[in-house]
Amino acid sequence: MQIKNLVKSSKNNFIKKEFQEEKKVDINILLNRVKIEKKDAIKKNFLITAGALGTLAITGIITIL
């Protein structure tokens, strides 16, 4: 089913545009994308934390010597 709308353009003219009403979204795809993004964020935070702790450890070893 298509709905026809009139859209006002920048020159104050009306242009006909067609929009499709039926657009399906698969919720499982969206949920999987959110899970993957969370896993990526956890990995990123882990790497940053490991890098910071490694830097502190190396600085501490150099300071002791």
Beta strands, then each sheet from edge to edge (+ up, - down):
strand 1: 2-8
strand 2: 14-20
sheet 1: 1+ 2-
end
